[in-house]
């Protein structure tokens, strides 16, 4: 199920960031590999709205399959 949120932070060097869900709740971490586009050409920016799916990594919730809207 697609969910929407805004990028809270993204570190280009580490390839990690977090997204704030629009429906509330804790920020979800994400990694460079979670993007469905080439982020080298267009890395996410703070405040950018994205769609994503909630998944788990190391038994913790995270954002997967991030897409621009």
C-alpha positions as CSV (number, residue, x, y, z in Angstrom):
1,X,0.0,0.0,0.0
2,X,1.4,3.4,-1.0
3,X,1.9,6.0,1.7
4,X,2.9,9.6,1.3
5,X,5.4,11.7,3.2
6,X,8.0,14.4,3.0
7,X,11.8,14.0,3.1
8,X,13.0,15.1,6.6
9,X,16.7,14.6,5.8
10,X,19.0,12.9,3.3
11,X,22.8,12.6,3.4
12,X,24.1,12.2,-0.1
13,X,27.5,10.9,1.1
14,X,26.0,8.2,3.4
15,X,23.0,7.4,1.1
16,X,20.6,7.5,4.0
17,X,17.8,9.7,5.2
18,X,14.4,9.8,6.8
19,X,10.8,10.6,5.7
20,X,8.0,12.0,7.8
21,X,4.7,10.2,7.1
22,X,1.8,12.5,6.3
23,X,-0.6,10.5,8.5
24,X,1.6,11.1,11.5
25,X,3.9,8.8,13.4
26,X,7.6,8.4,13.7
27,X,10.0,9.3,10.9
28,X,11.0,6.3,8.8
29,X,14.6,5.7,7.7
30,X,15.4,4.9,4.1
31,X,18.5,4.1,2.1
32,X,19.7,4.9,-1.4
33,X,18.7,1.5,-2.7
34,X,15.0,2.2,-1.8
35,X,14.6,4.7,-4.7
36,X,12.9,3.8,-7.9
37,X,14.8,6.5,-9.8
38,X,18.5,7.4,-10.4
39,X,19.1,9.6,-7.4
40,X,22.6,10.5,-8.7
41,X,20.9,12.6,-11.2
42,X,18.3,14.0,-8.8
43,X,18.8,13.3,-5.1
44,X,15.8,13.9,-2.8
45,X,15.6,17.3,-1.1
46,X,14.3,18.2,2.3
47,X,10.6,18.9,2.2
48,X,10.1,16.9,-1.1
49,X,6.9,14.9,-1.2
50,X,7.3,11.2,-2.0
51,X,5.2,8.0,-2.1
52,X,6.6,4.9,-0.5
53,X,5.8,1.6,1.0
54,X,6.4,0.6,4.6
55,X,8.7,-2.4,5.0
56,X,11.3,-3.6,7.5
57,X,15.0,-3.8,7.7
58,X,16.8,-5.5,10.6
59,X,13.3,-6.0,12.1
60,X,12.7,-2.2,12.2
61,X,10.2,-0.2,10.1
62,X,11.6,1.6,7.1
63,X,10.5,3.3,3.8
64,X,10.9,1.3,0.6
65,X,10.1,1.8,-3.1
66,X,10.3,5.6,-2.9
67,X,8.9,7.5,-5.9
68,X,8.4,11.2,-6.8
69,X,4.9,12.3,-7.1
